Amino acid sequence: MVLISEALSSQNYDELEGRVNEEAIKVLKDKVESLSSYQRKLIALDADKTICFPGDIVVKEEGHYYYNT
């Protein structure tokens, strides 16, 4: 999550390959490039201030939701 947010913030889309779906990269690139430089800086997460629990992850695929518990 931190790596992806940093890659988006710095517009380093190559870093996303293999980690993010190609279609999602296209959508994210369009969205990120429409932001101001200040807004892009806000995307990057600080690893020291970020807590992520696997139970927070929900995947939606073909109308089904998969919860990681």
Helices and strands as residue ranges (DSSP letters): H 2-9, G 13-16, H 22-33, H 37-43, G 47-49, G 54-56, E 58-61, E 64-67
